[in-house]
Amino acid sequence: MSDVPGTSSGNQSFIKELVKLWPGLPFLGLGVWLAWTVLAYGGTVWLSGLETDGRFVSYMHLLSTASFAIVLFVAPFFSDRLELLLARRGFVYLFGALASAGSIGIVVSGSAYLSNIYLFYFGAVLTGIGTAIIALRCGLLYGRLAPNKVIIYAMLSQFLVAFIFFIVLGGERILVQVSTASSLPGLLAFILLPILAAILVAVVPPEDGSGKSAPSFPPLKEPKKGNSKIASIPGSFWKFCVTIFIFTMVTSVVRGFAVHVGTPSTTLAETSILMFLRIAFAICFLYLALRIIKHINFGRLYFLLIVGVAVVVTVCSSFQLYGLAFNVFVKFSLDVFSLVLWCLLAFIAYQKRMHPLVVFGFGRGSFMAGNALGWVIGAWVMPAETQIIMNSFILLFLALAVLISSVLVFSVKDFDNLFLPISKKVFLLEDLMAQHEAALPQEVATHSGEPLYPPRPYIAACKRVGSAAHLSAREQDVFELLAQGRDNDNIAARLNISSNTSRTHAHNIYAKLKVHSRRELIALVEEEWKSSL
């Protein structure tokens, strides 16, 4: 892979050595970014010691998440051009530095410092814009991973979140306090984590961890005019985004209300409990997924999570059972939903061949938009604690909205249709992996030790497409291997031809099929395949 312009050869060599040592290093940028969100949106590491409630945390959270959501919603409309920019380390570094600059603005403008509220607002917006670009770069990385690797790296990221949090928390008791601010370790983490996340995710991995070259990363062609990617999005995905928005909004209402009226020490205590729960969930989920069950029904997991939270909120609202346990349960459910959602969006991009920037832009954008609106309702719309009956009515209404969305807007059936448009089988982790290997096979060993090959209908679709394009016999052989996701060197070795000959055949095939990339070639075959079913 060629070096990215604007990066020195010394830095290139150092980065390559790091990635060679551990190809999974760039994917841990997700954990660093999420650790920053925990520290930033909790407010305990940057809020001045003079604050008695979470008002400024609410202001920061709203402006940051709202600007984050706007960037993500805009990204799909410029996916090709944005992908070219995200392939440049300097571009990602710039926005990491922008988020860090926003963090500095928040700290400097705190009530214990300059009391410049406009600088505070501007800094919060900068953090949202900067971290949104980091998240999109993460989406590009995870959207091209096989499902099992998505789960592994996502769970490892959760361990990293907890590790960073407790390191910062422990540092508060060891290192000196900064004036009336929280602590020097907390401020440093708040300022530097966006830059560290940008550095990690900007490492272009030469491999995806399986020994195969990452498909079309970075992009090698200039973007075409227009954007047909959005028009081709299935309706089930839009319904999925609506459900994401509603569920996140409801759970964020509880979180926003608790942080806004609670003291920083109470927020810190709840966050510490959530970190332990986060570690426990990651360990259990990873172990069950990879060692015991190996059949994770994400459709049922998604449905049980949404319905379970709605039921608990309904019961607690009806009987006015509020407190620490209720807040922790709802917040933990939001954390679990965020983690599962990240995996699901990666699966959609991987299986459906949808552009990762489109999937994560609208999917994660819906999550952040719901987060922002829910926080507004919890922090400013819900009355004070003295009017607890009105609060119960609001929560009850929102919980019913979650139940309705899970039954009428995006049901389990819609979930299966989104992930399994061809088969009506229950969505399982192994089913998803096997289906993608059928469409883009790389010879991997099954439990019996036999390699997986594409099914006959897929090869038949290749032959129909090749015949319609008037490919020669040798071009047809190369075309079928291209459609299976094999690179030029692999094709040359299989057909006993030189790499140059393989590339020449590939160039001619692209011209005859009127496609410009491997992705478009595979999409053409898949369309023919699906139309014959």
N, C-alpha and C positions, 0 to 999 in steps of 0.2 A: 504494500500500500504506500502510495506516495506521501511525502511529508505535507503537512498543511502549511500553506504559505503564511509567512509572518512569524514562524516559530524557529528559534535558533536550533542548529544541529545538536548543540550540547544538550538542550532540554529535550529534544527528540530522542536522543540516545538514552537519557535517564528515564523518560517515560516508557520507552520500549522495553527497557530492562525490568521496570516495575510490572508491566503487563505480562511480560514473558514469565516472570516469577509467579504471578497469579493472574490469569486472564479474567477472573471475576472481580478484580479491583474496581473497574469503573462502575459496576452495578451497586457498589456500596455507597455511591454518591446519594442514592435514594435515602439511605439511613441518616446520612449527615444532614440532608435537607429536612427530613422529618424531625430530627433532633432539634434543629433550629426552630421549627414551628412550635414544638412543645415548649421550648424556653421562651420564645417570643410571645406566643398567644397566651401563655400562663402569666407572663409579666413579672414573675418573681425575681428574675435576674437583672432586669433593667429598671424596674419601678423604684422610685426613690423611697428612702426609709420614712419619709414624711407622710406617705399615702396611707389612708385608713380603709380604702375600698378599691374596687376595680374599675372605676370610671375611665381612667386613662387606658387601661387594658382594653376596654370595650371600644374606645375610639380607634386605637391602633389596630385591633382585630378587624373592625369593620372596614376601614380604609385599605388595609393590606389585602384582605381576602376579596374585597370587591374589585380592586384593581387587578388582582391575580385572575379572577374569573373573567374579566373583560379581555385580558390578553389571551386567555385560552379560547374564548369564544371567537375571537378574531383570527386566531392562528389557522384553523382549517381552510379559510378562504384564500390563504396564501401558502398552502402547505408545501408546494414544490420549491418556491423561492426561499421560504423559511428553512427548509431542509438543507439547502445549499449553504445558508448562513450558519446553521447549527453545526455543520460539518467543519467549521473553522473554530479552532480553539480560542482565538482572540475574541471572537464574537461572544462566546460563552463566558470567557473571563471578564469581559466588559460588564455583562449583566450581573455576574457574581459580585464584582466590585461595586456596581450600582446598588445592590441590596445591602452590602456592607456599609456604603455611604449613607443609605437611609437609616440603618441601625445607629450609626454615629449621630445622625441628626436627631433621632428619638432620644438618645441618652443626653446629648448636650442641651436639648430643649426641655428637659424634665423640670418639674415644679421646684426641685431643689437646686436647679442650675439657673439657666437664663429665663425660664418661663416664657419661651417664645412658642406659642401654640401653633403658629403657622408653619414654623420649621418642623414642629412635631408632626403635623398633618402631612407635610411634603415628604418627610422621611418615611412615614408609614406607607404612603403610596409607592415610593421607590422600592421598598422591600417587597411589595406585592408584585411589581413589574419585574424586578430582578429575579426573584425566586420562581416566577412563572416560566421564564426562559429555561431555568435549571430543570424544572419539572418537565417541560416539553422535551428537553434533551434526554431525560430519564425515560420518557415515554418512547422515544426512538429506540433506545437501547432495549427496553423490556418488550417492546412490540415485536421484536425479531428473535425472541428467545423461545425455545420449546417450553411447553407448559411445566414440565418438571423442574426446569431450571428457574423459571419465574418464581415458583413456590420456594425453592431453596434460597435464592437471593433475596426475595421479599422477607422471608423469615429471618435471615441473617441480618437484614437491615433493622429489624425490630430489636435484635440483641444490641446492635450498635447504638440505636436510639437510647436504650436504657443505660448502656455503658457510659455514653457521653453525659446523660442527665446526672447519674450518680457521681461521676467524676467532678462535674461542676458543683454539685451539692456538697460533696466532701471538701472541695477546695474552699468553699465559703467558711468552713470551720478552721482551715489551716492558714490560708493567706489573709493578708490584711484587708480590712474593709476600705472602700474608696468613699471618703466623705460620708454622705448620708445615703449613698447608693447601696445596692444589694451587696456586691462583692466584686473584687477584681476578676476572679475566674469567670463569674457570670457575665460580666461586661465583655470580657475578651471572647467568650464563646458566642455571645450575641452578635458581636461585630465580625468575627473571623469565620464562623461556620459557613456563611454563604460562599465565601471565596474558596474554602476547602471543598465544598460540594461542587462548585463549578470546575475546579481542577480535576476532581475525580471523574465526573461525568464527561468532561471534555476529552478524556483519553480515548482515542479511537481504537477499539480493540481489533487486532488483526484476526482474531478468532472469536467465535461465540461460545467458547468453552468446550466444544465438541470436536475440535480439530478441523472444522469446516469453516471456510471463509464466510463472514457475515454477508448476507445478500444485499447487494447494492447499497453499501454504506462505506464511505459517504457517497452521495449521488454523483454520477458521472455524466449526466446530461443536463442541458439547460432546461428550465421549466417551460412547458408549453403554455400558450395563451388560453385563458379560460380555466375553469375548474369543474370537471364533471364528477369529481370524487364525492362531492356533497349530494349531487342529484341522485347518485346511485346508492345512497345509504338506505338500508331497509327500514321499513316503518317500525319494526320491532325495536330497533335501536333507539329511535326517537322516544318510544314509550318507556324504554329502559331509562333514558335520561330524565324523563318526567318523574319516574319513581325515585331515582337517585335524588333529585331535587327535593321532593316532598319528604322523604325519610330523613335526609340530612337537615332539612329545615326544622323538623320537629325535635330531633335530638339536640340540635344546637340551641333551641329555645331554652331547654333546661340548663345547658352549659352556660349560655350567656347570662341567664338570670342569676345562677349561682356565683359566677365570677364577678358580676357587676355589683352585687350587694354584699358579697363576702369579703373578708379581709384577705390580704396577701398570704398570711400564714395559713389560713384555711385552704386557699387554693393550692398552696405548696404541698400541704398534707394530702389532699386528694390526688394531686399529680403523682406523688410518691407511691401511693397505693396503686394507681393506674399503671405505673412502671412495672411493679411486681406482677400484676395481672397480665401485662403485655408480654413479659418474659415467659410466664407460665403458658399462655395461649400459644406463643410461637413454638415453644418446645413440644407441646402436645400435638399441635397441628402438623408440625414437620415430621414428628415421629410416626403419627398415624398415617400420614400421606405417603411416606416413603418406605416404611418398614412393616406396617401391619395391614392396614385396610387396602391401600393402593387404589381404592375406588371412592373418590370424593364426589358425592352428588352435589354439585354446586347449586343446582336449581333448588333442591330441598334446603340446603344450608341457607341460601339467600331468603327463601320463603320463611323458614323458621326464625331467622334473625329478625326480619321485619315484623312478622306477626307477634313474636315473643315480646319485642320492645313495645309494640302498640298495646298489647294486653297488659303489661306491667304498668305502663303509663296510665291506661284507663282505670285499672284497679286503684292505683295510688291516688289518682285524681278524684275518684269517687269517694274514697275514704279519707282523703287528705293525709296520706301517709308520706310525708316528705322528710328529708333528712340526708345524712351523709351516705347511707347505703343506696338510697334512690338516686342521688346525684352520681355516685360512682358507677352504678349499674348502667345508667343512660350514657354516661361519657365513655365507659368501656365498650358499650355496644357501638357507639359511633367510631371508636378506634378500630374495632374488629371489622365493621362495615367498610371503613376506609381501606383497610388492608386487603380484604376480599375483593373490593371493587378494583383495586389496582391490578390484582391478578386477573380478574375477569376482563378488564379492558385490554390487557396484554393478550389474553386468549383470543379475543375478538379480532384484534389486529393480525394475529398470527394465523388463525384459521380462515378468516373471511377475506384475507388479502386486502383489507382496508388499510389506508395509509395511517400509520401510528399517530401522526399529528392530528388527523381528523377524529380518530377514536378517542384519544386522550384529551384533545381540545374540547370536544363537546361533552364527553363523559366526565372528566375531572372538572371541567368548567361548571357543569351542573352541580357537582358536589360542593365546589367553593361558593357558587351563587346561593345555594340552599343554606350553606354555613353562614354566609353574611346576613341573609334575610332572617334566619332563625335567631341569630344573635341580636339583631335589631328588635325583634319581638320580645325576646327574653329580657334584654337590658332596658328597653325604653317603653315598650307597649304594655307589658304586664305591670299591673299596679304593685304598690308596695306590699310587704308581707302582711300588713294588717288586713288587707282585702283578699285573704287566701281563698275565699269562695270563688271570686272572679277568676283568680289564677287557675283554680281547678277546672273551671268551665272552659277556659282557653286551652288547657292541656288536653282535656277530654275531647274537645272538638278536633284538635290536631291529631290526636291518636286515631280517631275515627277516619280522618283523611288518609292516614297511612294504611289502615285496613282496606279502605275502598280502593286505593291505588294498587295494592297488592292483589286484589281480586278482579277489578274491572280494567285498570289501566295496563298493568304489566303483570300478568299471572305467570304461574309456573309453566303453563303451556306456551306462552309467549317467550319465556326464557328458553325452552327447548327449541322453539322455532328459530330463535336468534343464533343459537350455537349449533343446532343440527337441522339445517334447512333441507337436507336430503333424507335423513333417517329420522324417524320419530322415536328412536331409542332414548332412554334416560341419559342425560349428559353426565358422563363420568370422565375423570382425568385420563384414564387409559384410552377410552373411546376417542377423546379429542386428539391425543397424540397419534393414535393409529390412523385416524382420518386424515390428519395432515401428512403423515408419512405416505398415505396412499396418493395424495395430490402432489406432494413434493418429496418423494422418497429419498432417503439416504440409507443405504444398507445397514440396518441395525439388527442386532440379535434379539429374537423373541425369547420367551421362556423356554422354548424347545430348542433354541440354538439355531433355528432356521432364519435366513434373512428375509426381510419384508420387501416385496416388490409391488409396483403399482397394479391395481386390479385391471382385468381385461377391458372393462368398459372405458377406462381412462386411456389406455393404449389405442383402443378403437377410435376414440375421439381424436387422438393425435393423428391417426391415419386419415380420418375424414378431413381434418383441417389441412393436413399436408397435401392431400389429393386436390382439394379446392384451390390451393395456392400453386399447384403444378410443381411441387418439389421433386427433385431427382431422387433416385433410390438412396444414394449416399446422403443427400441432404435430409431425407426422411429419417435415416438412422440418427443423424446428429440432432435433428429436431426433437425426436422422442427423448433423447437423453437430456437435451436442454430443458424440456418440459418437466423432467424429473428433478430439476434443480442441480444438475451436475455442472462443474466448471469445465473450461476448455482442456485443461490438462487431464482431467479424469476421462473426458470423452476421447481424447487422443489415445490414451492408454487402452481404452476398451476397444476402439476401432482400429488400432495399430496404424495410426496416422500421426503425422507431426502436429505439434501445437499450432504452428502457423496455418496448416491446412484446416485444422479444427476451427480456428478463428475466422478463416476465410469463408468456410461453410456457414458459420453462425451469422456472419455479416450478410451473406446472400439470403439466408432464411429470414432475417429481420426485414430485409428489403421486400421480399416476396409477400410476407405476412403483413407488411406495413405497420410494424411495431418498432418501438425504440428502446425497449429494455426487457430484461428477463421477466420482470413482474408483469408487463403487458402481455408477453408471450404466454405465460402460465395462465393469466386471466382469460385469454382467448380460448385456450384448451378447456379450462374449467367451465366456461360458458357453454361450449359445445357439449361437454360431458353432462352438465346438469339438464340441458334441453332434451337429452335423449332418455332421461329417467322418467 
